[in-house]
Amino acid sequence: MLHVRRVMFVRGVTLSVGALLALVSGLVQIPVVGAAPTAAPQVTAVDLPMASTTLAQQSCSPGSEEYVWISAISTLPLFVARDHPAMYQAAQQLGVCARVAGPTNFDLTGMIATIEQECAGHPAGVMIVGLDASLAPAIDKCIDQKVPAVTIDVDVPTSKRLSFIGGDFYNLGLQVGQHMVLEQKRAGRSSGDIAITDKVGVPSNVQIVQGATDAIKAGGFNMVAEEDDNNSADGGATAEAALISAYPNLVGTLHFNSESGVGAVQAVNEAGKSGQILVGAGEHDVDFARKIQTNELSFFFGPAREKHTWYGMMALYDFNHPKIVIDGLDKWQAPPIPAFYDVGLAIVNKDNIDQFLSAHR
């Protein structure tokens, strides 16, 4: 039986793999059900030459074909390192202009104001990180003003957005669960207890946990608990310590956000069980990645982030320069782009950690 334990921690903002950008607010939406997903070709940080800092800071000149990426916490290091450069590179390849807009803190009111202000200026298109359902009216205004708008990373399915470029949450959990089973078998194990920590109750996380649970049970292991870590390092440490205490046969834990894995590794080390309890967690930073080399971390995972903005740019450009017409209808009635692009998942373990670190020097 899967036990769900809810533990309250200090609120904070982190990147959640479970939501692909879930914040502690937990207001994360689920991709449209029934839309045929388009699997985007594999694009990684190694595949895409990164735009220079100078290019990233350029302003769009008047009259240029201008595309705008909009989010709160717009200068988050992960955005700056991964999402923004891929967008600038796509713009350079297409011969258009792209820029970033939005508050630098988690300010949804400011983000809504930014969306409305940018769309009032009639850019060629906007990519919006759908952090909250409350963004829907602002997105709808963009469409009503004939400004193409897509959501990326996290969806707002109640809006009129043309497309969502992000992930399939159940499959994400399934793949991560399958990889945990693989790592356990590589360690010579065929049974044992495995637990999950995440922000309990977030709709996207429900799908992810179900996928991971199905994979782990199919691999012959027991999924014993889902612990609330509140998407924080302190929460991860507290949750991991509680799991270690409650389950003496614990052989692995999965952490579906970018912060809790840091605390989980610390708790495992403090319990003297490094290497005995395999930890799989959301991508954090290079120092965290190096813990794979010291056997403190089994693997980390995350969405193929570069695809969010790369294919967000391509979707908007293709909408503006359509190669096909659907049933002879106007593109606003029958968009010539897929309703859902599945960006997939990247996993780093002992097999490819050297390649990862080489690309992130």
VOBA-1610 file (N, C-alpha, C; in pm, whole numbers, padded with zeros to 5 digits, always signed):
BEGIN
Met+00085-00120+00000Met+00000+00000+00000Met+00088+00125+00000Leu+00052+00223-00082Leu+00128+00348-00089Leu+00077+00444+00017His+00167+00482+00109His+00131+00576+00215His+00169+00717+00173Val+00077+00809+00187Val+00103+00949+00157Val+00119+01024+00287Arg+00234+01085+00305Arg+00263+01160+00427Arg+00274+01306+00391Arg+00200+01391+00458Arg+00203+01535+00431Arg+00278+01606+00542Val+00386+01673+00506Val+00467+01746+00602Val+00478+01890+00557Met+00454+01986+00643Met+00456+02126+00605Met+00595+02185+00626Phe+00641+02262+00527Phe+00771+02327+00536Phe+00758+02474+00497Val+00868+02546+00509Val+00870+02686+00468Val+00847+02694+00319Arg+00761+02783+00276Arg+00730+02797+00134Arg+00846+02863+00061Gly+00866+02821-00065Gly+00973+02877-00146Gly+00946+02848-00291Val+01027+02899-00380Val+01008+02881-00523Val+01121+02797-00579Thr+01087+02688-00646Thr+01189+02604-00710Thr+01137+02555-00843Leu+01224+02496-00921Leu+01183+02431-01044Leu+01143+02288-01013Ser+01023+02248-01049Ser+00979+02113-01027Ser+00977+02037-01157Val+01044+01923-01159Val+01037+01838-01277Val+00895+01786-01291Gly+00828+01766-01180Gly+00692+01715-01185Gly+00600+01803-01264Ala+00618+01930-01254Ala+00534+02023-01329Ala+00608+02080-01447Leu+00734+02041-01461Leu+00825+02094-01560Leu+00857+02239-01531Leu+00777+02301-01459Leu+00816+02423-01386Leu+00712+02443-01279Ala+00704+02354-01182Ala+00604+02367-01077Ala+00660+02453-00967Leu+00579+02542-00917Leu+00620+02626-00806Leu+00547+02581-00682Val+00594+02623-00569Val+00537+02578-00443Val+00390+02615-00433Ser+00346+02712-00509Ser+00204+02745-00511Ser+00121+02625-00550Gly+00179+02534-00627Gly+00109+02411-00665Gly+00004+02432-00770Leu-00010+02553-00823Leu-00114+02579-00922Leu-00060+02552-01060Val-00046+02424-01093Val+00012+02383-01220Val-00090+02303-01297Gln-00099+02330-01426Gln-00204+02270-01505Gln-00156+02143-01577Ile-00251+02067-01629Ile-00223+01941-01696Ile-00243+01960-01845Pro-00156+01899-01930Pro-00171+01914-02074Pro-00308+01868-02122Val-00350+01921-02236Val-00478+01885-02293Val-00484+01736-02322Val-00587+01670-02275Val-00604+01528-02300Val-00669+01509-02436Gly-00618+01416-02513Gly-00677+01387-02643Gly-00607+01452-02758Ala-00522+01554-02732Ala-00445+01615-02840Ala-00330+01522-02874Ala-00316+01490-03001Ala-00210+01399-03043Ala-00075+01464-03022Pro+00009+01405-02937Pro+00139+01467-02911Pro+00233+01455-03027Thr+00311+01559-03049Thr+00415+01555-03149Thr+00548+01542-03077Ala+00617+01431-03096Ala+00746+01411-03031Ala+00850+01493-03104Ala+00906+01591-03035Ala+01007+01676-03096Ala+01137+01600-03108Pro+01211+01616-03220Pro+01339+01549-03235Pro+01432+01585-03121Gln+01528+01494-03093Gln+01620+01513-02981Gln+01708+01635-03004Val+01697+01734-02918Val+01782+01853-02922Val+01836+01873-02782Thr+01966+01883-02767Thr+02027+01901-02636Thr+02116+02023-02637Ala+02169+02056-02520Ala+02258+02170-02511Ala+02381+02150-02596Val+02420+02023-02616Val+02537+01995-02700Val+02503+02015-02846Asp+02379+01979-02887Asp+02339+01991-03026Asp+02324+02136-03069Leu+02277+02222-02979Leu+02249+02360-03013Leu+02366+02451-02976Pro+02431+02515-03075Pro+02532+02613-03036Pro+02464+02728-02965Met+02516+02763-02849Met+02451+02865-02767Met+02479+03004-02819Ala+02375+03088-02819Ala+02392+03227-02860Ala+02482+03299-02761Ser+02552+03399-02808Ser+02644+03471-02722Ser+02567+03561-02626Thr+02636+03601-02519Thr+02573+03693-02423Thr+02534+03823-02492Thr+02617+03867-02587Thr+02587+03991-02659Thr+02456+03978-02735Leu+02439+03864-02804Leu+02316+03842-02878Leu+02197+03837-02782Ala+02216+03772-02668Ala+02106+03757-02573Ala+02059+03891-02519Gln+02147+03992-02518Gln+02112+04121-02460Gln+02064+04222-02564Gln+02066+04184-02692Gln+02025+04278-02796Gln+01875+04308-02788Ser+01838+04428-02825Ser+01697+04466-02833Ser+01649+04449-02976Cys+01519+04423-02990Cys+01463+04409-03124Cys+01446+04547-03186Ser+01486+04563-03309Ser+01474+04692-03377Ser+01332+04712-03426Pro+01288+04836-03440Pro+01151+04864-03488Pro+01127+04799-03625Gly+01011+04737-03639Gly+00976+04675-03766Gly+01024+04532-03781Ser+01101+04482-03685Ser+01150+04345-03695Ser+01038+04246-03659Glu+01054+04123-03707Glu+00960+04017-03671Glu+00998+03970-03531Glu+00920+04014-03434Glu+00960+04004-03294Glu+00879+03900-03217Tyr+00950+03811-03149Tyr+00887+03709-03065Tyr+00931+03731-02920Val+00837+03711-02826Val+00864+03744-02687Val+00837+03623-02598Trp+00936+03588-02515Trp+00922+03485-02411Trp+00883+03555-02282Ile+00777+03507-02216Ile+00725+03575-02098Ile+00712+03478-01981Ser+00767+03517-01867Ser+00749+03439-01745Ser+00778+03526-01624Ala+00723+03485-01509Ala+00774+03538-01382Ala+00909+03471-01357Ile+00980+03514-01253Ile+01117+03469-01225Ile+01196+03454-01355Ser+01189+03559-01439Ser+01242+03551-01576Ser+01392+03538-01583Thr+01463+03576-01476Thr+01609+03566-01476Thr+01658+03446-01396Leu+01570+03349-01371Leu+01610+03228-01303Leu+01731+03167-01374Pro+01837+03130-01302Pro+01958+03081-01368Pro+01935+02968-01468Leu+01844+02876-01438Leu+01818+02767-01531Leu+01757+02819-01662Phe+01669+02918-01653Phe+01616+02981-01774Phe+01728+03045-01854Val+01811+03120-01785Val+01918+03195-01851Val+02018+03101-01918Ala+02046+02989-01852Ala+02147+02896-01903Ala+02094+02804-02012Arg+01965+02771-02009Arg+01914+02668-02098Arg+01806+02718-02193Asp+01702+02781-02140Asp+01586+02818-02221Asp+01615+02936-02314His+01670+03042-02258His+01691+03163-02336His+01789+03144-02452Pro+01906+03080-02430Pro+01999+03064-02542Pro+01940+02986-02659Ala+01862+02883-02631Ala+01801+02806-02740Ala+01704+02893-02819Met+01632+02980-02751Met+01540+03072-02819Met+01617+03169-02909Tyr+01727+03226-02856Tyr+01805+03319-02936Tyr+01867+03250-03057Gln+01909+03126-03038Gln+01967+03052-03149Gln+01862+03024-03257Ala+01740+02986-03215Ala+01633+02962-03311Ala+01599+03090-03386Ala+01593+03202-03315Ala+01563+03331-03379Ala+01671+03365-03482Gln+01795+03341-03445Gln+01905+03370-03537Gln+01893+03285-03662Gln+01860+03158-03646Gln+01846+03069-03760Gln+01730+03111-03850Leu+01621+03157-03789Leu+01502+03195-03865Leu+01511+03337-03922Gly+01609+03414-03876Gly+01623+03551-03924Gly+01522+03646-03863Val+01484+03617-03736Val+01387+03702-03666Val+01450+03747-03535Cys+01372+03818-03455Cys+01422+03871-03328Cys+01344+03808-03212Ala+01414+03780-03102Ala+01348+03726-02983Ala+01402+03795-02860Arg+01315+03813-02763Arg+01358+03876-02639Arg+01278+03822-02521Val+01326+03854-02401Val+01268+03805-02276Val+01193+03917-02206Ala+01081+03885-02145Ala+01005+03984-02067Ala+00944+03915-01946Gly+00915+03994-01844Gly+00849+03941-01725Gly+00921+03977-01598Pro+00851+03977-01486Pro+00913+04012-01358Pro+01022+03913-01319Thr+01119+03960-01244Thr+01230+03874-01203Thr+01199+03795-01075Asn+01089+03826-01010Asn+01047+03750-00892Asn+00917+03676-00925Phe+00869+03595-00830Phe+00746+03520-00855Phe+00626+03611-00833Asp+00594+03688-00934Asp+00490+03790-00928Asp+00390+03763-01040Leu+00283+03691-01007Leu+00184+03656-01109Leu+00109+03778-01160Thr+00081+03873-01071Thr+00014+03995-01114Thr+00101+04070-01214Gly+00230+04078-01185Gly+00322+04143-01277Gly+00335+04067-01408Met+00328+03934-01401Met+00336+03854-01523Met+00212+03877-01611Ile+00095+03881-01548Ile-00028+03908-01624Ile-00019+04044-01692Ala+00029+04144-01618Ala+00044+04278-01675Ala+00142+04277-01792Thr+00249+04198-01780Thr+00347+04189-01888Thr+00286+04127-02012Ile+00210+04018-01995Ile+00145+03953-02109Ile+00054+04053-02181Glu-00028+04124-02104Glu-00122+04218-02164Glu-00049+04332-02234Gln+00056+04382-02172Gln+00133+04492-02231Gln+00203+04448-02359Glu+00265+04332-02355Glu+00338+04284-02474Glu+00242+04257-02590Cys+00130+04193-02563Cys+00037+04162-02671Cys-00030+04287-02727Ala-00045+04390-02644Ala-00099+04517-02692Ala-00006+04581-02795Gly+00122+04545-02790Gly+00218+04595-02887Gly+00224+04514-03014His+00145+04409-03024His+00132+04324-03143His+00266+04271-03194Pro+00337+04194-03110Pro+00455+04125-03160Pro+00412+04011-03253Ala+00509+03946-03317Ala+00477+03835-03408Ala+00426+03714-03332Gly+00460+03703-03204Gly+00411+03592-03124Gly+00469+03596-02985Val+00403+03525-02891Val+00451+03518-02753Val+00454+03373-02707Met+00559+03340-02631Met+00572+03212-02561Met+00553+03240-02414Ile+00460+03171-02350Ile+00426+03201-02212Ile+00445+03077-02126Val+00526+03090-02020Val+00541+02981-01923Val+00416+02982-01835Gly+00333+02880-01848Gly+00200+02882-01787Gly+00201+02849-01639Leu+00252+02939-01558Leu+00272+02912-01416Leu+00143+02898-01337Asp+00032+02950-01388Asp-00089+02952-01307Asp-00211+02966-01396Ala-00321+02906-01353Ala-00446+02913-01429Ala-00495+03056-01445Ser-00456+03144-01354Ser-00500+03284-01360Ser-00445+03358-01482Leu-00350+03297-01553Leu-00296+03360-01674Leu-00391+03348-01793Ala-00490+03261-01784Ala-00577+03231-01899Ala-00642+03355-01961Pro-00703+03445-01883Pro-00766+03561-01946Pro-00667+03649-02024Ala-00545+03663-01972Ala-00445+03744-02043Ala-00403+03675-02173Ile-00388+03543-02169Ile-00354+03468-02290Ile-00466+03481-02391Asp-00590+03473-02344Asp-00706+03486-02434Asp-00708+03623-02501Lys-00670+03727-02427Lys-00664+03861-02486Lys-00566+03866-02602Cys-00454+03797-02586Cys-00355+03792-02694Cys-00417+03732-02820Ile-00483+03619-02803Ile-00544+03553-02919Ile-00653+03641-02979Asp-00735+03704-02894Asp-00841+03792-02944Asp-00783+03910-03022Gln-00660+03951-02986Gln-00592+04060-03059Gln-00513+04009-03179Lys-00531+03879-03208Lys-00461+03814-03321Lys-00309+03814-03302Val-00266+03796-03176Val-00125+03776-03146Val-00108+03628-03116Pro-00036+03553-03198Pro-00017+03410-03172Pro+00046+03388-03035Ala-00013+03296-02958Ala+00038+03267-02823Ala+00042+03117-02801Val+00156+03070-02750Val+00169+02930-02711Val+00217+02925-02567Thr+00185+02816-02498Thr+00238+02796-02364Thr+00355+02699-02373Ile+00455+02719-02288Ile+00571+02631-02287Ile+00602+02590-02143Asp+00661+02473-02128Asp+00706+02422-01998Asp+00589+02378-01912Val+00494+02467-01885Val+00372+02435-01809Val+00253+02491-01886Asp+00147+02413-01893Asp+00033+02451-01977Asp-00073+02529-01899Val-00154+02603-01973Val-00278+02664-01922Val-00388+02617-02018Pro-00434+02494-02001Pro-00526+02433-02098Pro-00661+02499-02107Thr-00698+02580-02006Thr-00826+02649-02011Thr-00819+02775-02098Ser-00702+02809-02145Ser-00686+02929-02228Ser-00705+02895-02375Lys-00699+02998-02458Lys-00713+02981-02603Lys-00577+02960-02671Arg-00474+02933-02595Arg-00340+02917-02652Arg-00344+02821-02772Leu-00256+02846-02869Leu-00255+02768-02993Leu-00193+02631-02975Ser-00094+02622-02886Ser-00022+02497-02868Ser+00047+02496-02733Phe+00078+02376-02685Phe+00158+02360-02563Phe+00283+02282-02597Ile+00398+02339-02563Ile+00527+02273-02582Ile+00577+02235-02444Gly+00569+02107-02410Gly+00605+02064-02275Gly+00616+01914-02266Gly+00564+01856-02159Gly+00582+01713-02135Gly+00454+01640-02105Asp+00460+01508-02124Asp+00353+01416-02085Asp+00389+01364-01947Phe+00315+01405-01846Phe+00354+01381-01708Phe+00355+01233-01670Tyr+00255+01156-01714Tyr+00254+01013-01680Tyr+00377+00944-01738Asn+00407+00972-01865Asn+00523+00909-01928Asn+00653+00953-01862Leu+00658+01078-01816Leu+00776+01124-01745Leu+00799+01039-01620Gly+00693+01020-01541Gly+00705+00936-01422Gly+00740+00793-01456Leu+00679+00741-01562Leu+00705+00603-01604Leu+00853+00584-01637Gln+00909+00678-01715Gln+01050+00667-01754Gln+01143+00678-01634Val+01114+00769-01543Val+01198+00784-01424Val+01189+00659-01338Gly+01068+00606-01321Gly+01052+00483-01243Gly+01126+00366-01307Gln+01120+00355-01438Gln+01190+00249-01508Gln+01341+00263-01489His+01389+00387-01487His+01532+00406-01469His+01575+00371-01327Met+01493+00401-01228Met+01525+00361-01092Met+01537+00208-01082Val+01445+00138-01146Val+01452-00008-01148Val+01582-00054-01215Leu+01618+00009-01325Leu+01742-00025-01394Leu+01863-00008-01302Glu+01869+00106-01231Glu+01982+00132-01142Glu+01985+00032-01026Gln+01870-00006-00977Gln+01865-00106-00869Gln+01919-00240-00918Lys+01882-00279-01037Lys+01928-00407-01091Lys+02077-00403-01123Arg+02127-00284-01163Arg+02270-00270-01185Arg+02345-00285-01053Ala+02278-00251-00943Ala+02338-00266-00811Ala+02320-00407-00756Gly+02260-00495-00836Gly+02243-00634-00796Gly+02120-00664-00715Arg+02022-00572-00718Arg+01901-00591-00640Arg+01782-00625-00729Ser+01694-00707-00675Ser+01572-00743-00750Ser+01446-00714-00670Ser+01461-00662-00548Ser+01344-00628-00466Ser+01385-00526-00361Gly+01285-00470-00294Gly+01311-00370-00191Gly+01207-00260-00195Asp+01215-00167-00101Asp+01119-00058-00090Asp+01174+00069-00157Ile+01088+00137-00229Ile+01121+00263-00295Ile+01014+00365-00258Ala+01054+00490-00237Ala+00959+00595-00200Ala+00981+00718-00286Ile+00884+00806-00283Ile+00886+00928-00363Ile+00867+01048-00271Thr+00936+01159-00302Thr+00900+01287-00240Thr+00868+01387-00350Asp+00770+01471-00322Asp+00729+01574-00417Asp+00639+01672-00342Lys+00575+01762-00415Lys+00472+01847-00356Lys+00341+01772-00374Val+00295+01710-00268Val+00178+01623-00275Val+00053+01702-00315Gly-00025+01646-00406Gly-00152+01703-00445Gly-00150+01788-00570Val-00032+01827-00618Val-00026+01902-00743Val-00075+01811-00855Pro-00171+01855-00939Pro-00229+01765-01041Pro-00127+01696-01129Ser-00026+01768-01174Ser+00075+01706-01259Ser+00151+01598-01183Asn+00179+01622-01054Asn+00252+01524-00975Asn+00172+01396-00955Val+00040+01408-00949Val-00044+01288-00937Val-00019+01195-01055Gln-00010+01253-01174Gln+00015+01172-01293Gln+00156+01113-01291Ile+00252+01194-01249Ile+00390+01148-01246Ile+00407+01033-01146Val+00351+01050-01027Val+00362+00946-00925Val+00297+00817-00974Gln+00186+00828-01045Gln+00120+00708-01096Gln+00210+00637-01197Gly+00273+00714-01287Gly+00364+00654-01384Gly+00482+00586-01317Ala+00543+00654-01219Ala+00657+00597-01148Ala+00617+00473-01070Thr+00501+00479-01005Thr+00452+00365-00928Thr+00431+00244-01016Asp+00370+00264-01131Asp+00346+00153-01224Asp+00477+00089-01268Ala+00577+00173-01299Ala+00705+00120-01345Ala+00777+00044-01235Ile+00774+00098-01114Ile+00847+00035-01002Ile+00783-00097-00963Lys+00651-00102-00960Lys+00583-00227-00928Lys+00607-00331-01036Ala+00606-00287-01161Ala+00632-00380-01272Ala+00774-00436-01266Gly+00866-00359-01206Gly+01004-00404-01194Gly+01029-00494-01074Gly+00926-00521-00994Gly+00940-00613-00882Gly+00971-00546-00749Phe+00962-00413-00743Phe+00991-00341-00619Phe+00861-00288-00557Asn+00869-00249-00431Asn+00752-00197-00360Asn+00758-00045-00356Met+00651+00020-00400Met+00639+00165-00381Met+00567+00187-00249Val+00639+00236-00148Val+00585+00233-00013Val+00531+00366+00038Ala+00576+00479-00018Ala+00531+00606+00038Ala+00554+00721-00058Glu+00469+00822-00045Glu+00488+00951-00112Glu+00493+01056-00001Glu+00608+01119+00014Glu+00630+01215+00122Glu+00628+01357+00065Asp+00563+01448+00134Asp+00557+01588+00090Asp+00688+01658+00126Asp+00761+01708+00025Asp+00887+01778+00051Asp+00878+01929+00028Asn+00762+01975-00015Asn+00736+02117-00039Asn+00835+02180-00136Asn+00893+02097-00222Asn+00982+02148-00327Asn+01098+02230-00271Ser+01157+02186-00160Ser+01269+02260-00103Ser+01377+02164-00056Ala+01500+02213-00044Ala+01611+02130+00003Ala+01588+02088+00148Asp+01546+02181+00232Asp+01517+02147+00372Asp+01405+02044+00380Gly+01304+02063+00297Gly+01194+01969+00294Gly+01238+01831+00248Gly+01329+01829+00149Gly+01382+01702+00100Gly+01459+01628+00207Ala+01539+01703+00284Ala+01617+01641+00390Ala+01526+01584+00499Thr+01425+01662+00538Thr+01331+01617+00641Thr+01252+01495+00594Ala+01204+01502+00469Ala+01125+01392+00414Ala+01210+01265+00403Glu+01334+01280+00356Glu+01420+01163+00340Glu+01452+01100+00475Ala+01481+01182+00574Ala+01511+01129+00708Ala+01391+01052+00762Ala+01270+01104+00739Ala+01149+01036+00785Ala+01132+00901+00715Leu+01160+00897+00586Leu+01149+00772+00511Leu+01251+00669+00558Ile+01374+00714+00581Ile+01479+00623+00627Ile+01441+00562+00761Ser+01381+00643+00847Ser+01339+00595+00978Ser+01222+00498+00969Ala+01130+00526+00878Ala+01006+00447+00871Ala+01021+00317+00794Tyr+01116+00310+00702Tyr+01125+00194+00613Tyr+01267+00137+00614Pro+01293+00039+00699Pro+01428-00018+00709Pro+01475-00087+00582Asn+01383-00128+00495Asn+01421-00195+00370Asn+01424-00099+00251Leu+01436+00030+00281Leu+01438+00131+00176Leu+01566+00118+00093Val+01549+00104-00040Val+01666+00091-00129Val+01676+00206-00229Gly+01572+00289-00238Gly+01578+00399-00334Gly+01471+00502-00308Thr+01501+00628-00344Thr+01402+00735-00336Thr+01409+00821-00461Leu+01294+00870-00504Leu+01282+00958-00620Leu+01229+01094-00573His+01285+01200-00630His+01250+01336-00588His+01218+01419-00711Phe+01089+01455-00725Phe+01042+01515-00849Phe+01044+01667-00848Asn+01157+01723-00808Asn+01179+01866-00828Asn+01328+01893-00817Ser+01367+02016-00839Ser+01509+02049-00851Ser+01578+02077-00719Glu+01504+02085-00610Glu+01564+02122-00482Glu+01570+02008-00381Ser+01464+01928-00373Ser+01456+01831-00263Ser+01563+01724-00272Gly+01610+01694-00393Gly+01716+01594-00406Gly+01842+01633-00334Val+01870+01763-00329Val+01989+01812-00259Val+01980+01776-00111Gly+01865+01801-00051Gly+01845+01766+00089Gly+01842+01616+00112Ala+01786+01542+00016Ala+01778+01397+00030Ala+01916+01334+00034Val+02004+01378-00055Val+02142+01327-00057Val+02210+01354+00077Gln+02188+01472+00131Gln+02246+01508+00261Gln+02194+01414+00370Ala+02064+01388+00370Ala+02005+01301+00472Ala+02057+01158+00462Val+02072+01109+00340Val+02125+00974+00321Val+02269+00966+00371Asn+02348+01068+00340Asn+02486+01071+00388Asn+02491+01073+00540Glu+02406+01155+00601Glu+02406+01165+00747Glu+02363+01035+00813Ala+02280+00957+00743Ala+02236+00827+00796Ala+02339+00718+00771Gly+02447+00753+00698Gly+02550+00654+00666Gly+02505+00552+00565Lys+02411+00590+00477Lys+02355+00494+00382Lys+02380+00532+00237Ser+02482+00613+00213Ser+02517+00649+00076Ser+02557+00523-00001Gly+02497+00503-00116Gly+02523+00383-00195Gly+02428+00271-00162Gln+02373+00270-00040Gln+02273+00169-00004Gln+02134+00213-00050Ile+02104+00342-00029Ile+01979+00400-00078Ile+02012+00481-00202Leu+01964+00438-00316Leu+01991+00508-00441Leu+01896+00626-00455Val+01951+00743-00484Val+01872+00865-00495Val+01866+00908-00641Gly+01744+00928-00691Gly+01721+00986-00823Gly+01644+01115-00805Ala+01690+01224-00867Ala+01629+01354-00839Ala+01625+01443-00962Gly+01547+01550-00952Gly+01541+01649-01058Gly+01673+01721-01073Glu+01702+01764-01195Glu+01827+01834-01224Glu+01840+01960-01140His+01960+01986-01088His+01983+02104-01005His+02095+02189-01064Asp+02219+02163-01023Asp+02331+02238-01078Asp+02451+02145-01098Val+02561+02199-01146Val+02677+02115-01180Val+02735+02050-01055Asp+02742+02123-00945Asp+02795+02065-00822Asp+02711+01944-00778Phe+02581+01956-00791Phe+02493+01844-00759Phe+02516+01729-00855Ala+02534+01759-00983Ala+02558+01655-01083Ala+02684+01575-01050Arg+02785+01642-00997Arg+02911+01574-00966Arg+02894+01467-00857Lys+02785+01473-00785Lys+02762+01373-00680Lys+02739+01234-00740Ile+02712+01227-00869Ile+02704+01097-00935Ile+02842+01030-00934Gln+02945+01110-00953Gln+03081+01057-00955Gln+03126+01007-00819Thr+03068+01061-00711Thr+03104+01018-00576Thr+03005+00916-00519Asn+02914+00869-00606Asn+02814+00768-00568Asn+02713+00817-00464Glu+02706+00947-00443Glu+02605+01001-00353Glu+02470+01015-00423Leu+02473+01032-00554Leu+02354+01047-00637Leu+02358+00941-00746Ser+02247+00869-00763Ser+02242+00765-00866Ser+02221+00824-01005Phe+02125+00916-01015Phe+02097+00981-01144Phe+02012+01105-01120Phe+02013+01195-01218Phe+01919+01306-01215Phe+01850+01315-01349Phe+01740+01387-01352Phe+01656+01389-01471Phe+01588+01524-01485Gly+01540+01552-01602Gly+01468+01676-01625Gly+01418+01682-01768Pro+01326+01773-01793Pro+01278+01790-01930Pro+01391+01840-02019Ala+01383+01808-02146Ala+01482+01858-02242Ala+01453+02006-02263Arg+01504+02090-02172Arg+01460+02229-02161Arg+01480+02309-02289Glu+01590+02284-02360Glu+01615+02361-02481Glu+01500+02349-02581Lys+01430+02237-02577Lys+01319+02217-02672Lys+01202+02310-02644His+01184+02352-02519His+01072+02442-02488His+01074+02566-02577Thr+01186+02636-02573Thr+01193+02762-02648Thr+01227+02740-02794Trp+01307+02638-02824Trp+01340+02610-02963Trp+01213+02581-03043Tyr+01134+02486-02994Tyr+01011+02450-03066Tyr+00899+02550-03040Gly+00907+02626-02932Gly+00813+02736-02915Gly+00832+02838-03026Met+00958+02871-03055Met+00988+02963-03165Met+00942+02904-03298Met+00973+02777-03321Met+00937+02714-03448Met+00785+02708-03466Ala+00713+02679-03356Ala+00566+02673-03365Ala+00508+02808-03404Leu+00555+02913-03338Leu+00504+03047-03369Leu+00541+03090-03511Tyr+00665+03061-03550Tyr+00709+03098-03685Tyr+00628+03022-03791Asp+00607+02892-03767Asp+00529+02812-03863Asp+00385+02859-03870Phe+00332+02907-03757Phe+00196+02960-03760Phe+00191+03086-03845Asn+00292+03170-03835Asn+00296+03295-03913Asn+00334+03274-04058His+00405+03165-04086His+00450+03134-04222His+00409+02991-04256Pro+00278+02966-04261Pro+00230+02828-04275Pro+00268+02764-04408Lys+00307+02638-04399Lys+00338+02559-04520Lys+00217+02481-04567Ile+00118+02468-04478Ile-00002+02392-04511Ile-00126+02470-04469Val-00240+02436-04531Val-00369+02492-04492Val-00459+02374-04457Ile-00524+02379-04343Ile-00607+02270-04294Ile-00751+02285-04346Asp-00791+02195-04434Asp-00929+02192-04486Asp-00974+02326-04544Gly-00879+02403-04594Gly-00913+02530-04655Gly-00955+02637-04557Leu-00934+02612-04428Leu-00981+02705-04324Leu-00874+02807-04289Asp-00919+02918-04234Asp-00830+03021-04184Asp-00744+02962-04072Lys-00617+03004-04064Lys-00525+02944-03966Lys-00570+02968-03822Trp-00646+03072-03796Trp-00694+03096-03661Trp-00806+02999-03624Gln-00872+02945-03725Gln-00976+02845-03702Gln-00919+02704-03697Ala-00817+02680-03777Ala-00752+02549-03784Ala-00601+02571-03787Pro-00538+02588-03672Pro-00395+02618-03668Pro-00310+02513-03741Pro-00213+02558-03820Pro-00129+02466-03897Pro-00011+02412-03816Ile-00026+02407-03684Ile+00078+02354-03596Ile+00014+02255-03499Pro+00092+02159-03447Pro+00035+02063-03352Pro-00015+02132-03225Ala-00115+02070-03163Ala-00169+02124-03038Ala-00078+02093-02919Phe+00012+01994-02933Phe+00098+01952-02823Phe+00230+01899-02878Tyr+00340+01955-02831Tyr+00474+01905-02861Tyr+00529+01841-02734Asp+00563+01713-02739Asp+00619+01644-02623Asp+00772+01658-02627Val+00828+01734-02531Val+00973+01760-02534Val+01055+01643-02481Gly+00992+01548-02413Gly+01065+01432-02366Gly+01147+01459-02240Leu+01233+01364-02208Leu+01305+01364-02081Leu+01452+01333-02104Ala+01538+01397-02028Ala+01681+01367-02031Ala+01721+01308-01896Ile+01799+01200-01898Ile+01846+01135-01775Ile+01998+01127-01779Val+02062+01165-01669Val+02208+01158-01659Val+02244+01066-01544Asn+02332+00968-01573Asn+02380+00875-01470Asn+02529+00851-01492Lys+02582+00743-01439Lys+02725+00716-01452Lys+02768+00698-01598Asp+02675+00655-01682Asp+02709+00629-01821Asp+02740+00756-01899Asn+02677+00868-01862Asn+02694+00990-01943Asn+02728+01114-01861Ile+02764+01095-01734Ile+02795+01211-01650Ile+02919+01285-01701Asp+03018+01215-01753Asp+03138+01282-01803Asp+03105+01371-01922Gln+03018+01322-02010Gln+02976+01403-02125Gln+02900+01527-02079Phe+02812+01507-01980Phe+02736+01620-01926Phe+02828+01726-01868Leu+02923+01684-01784Leu+03012+01779-01719Leu+03103+01848-01820Ser+03141+01776-01923Ser+03224+01837-02028Ser+03150+01949-02099Ala+03020+01933-02114Ala+02938+02034-02183Ala+02899+02149-02091His+02924+02134-01959His+02883+02237-01863His+03001+02290-01783Arg+03114+02302-01847Arg+03232+02357-01779Arg+03216+02507-01760
//
